[in-house]
Amino acid sequence: MNILKFLTRLLLSLFLLSVISGCTENTKHESTGEYFDDTVLTTKIKSTFLGDSRLKMLDINVKSYKGTVQLSGFIDTQKEADRAVQLARTVKGVKAVNNSLIIK
């Protein structure tokens, strides 16, 4: 019976430690809330790109960090690059857009 109580307490302690560690900052010095906000921002931008028939979504990589968006990948024309930057800037929460798109 004592072993069962010990194991239960051990598992509960490990669970609580994992929950608490999830609330700490990550290696980029970004809080959990900021990380979540950037994840949502990236998803919104990708959705915007997906809804635009002039962009090839699969060729554009999107990463966000504290509201700054990094666009990278290979595209066919300068028009596509300009369109991607324009669309990314229209998403609420975007502070800046860094364009690292390369034209094939």
Helices and strands as residue ranges (DSSP letters): H 2-21, H 32-50, G 57-59, E 60-65, E 68-75, H 78-90, E 96-103
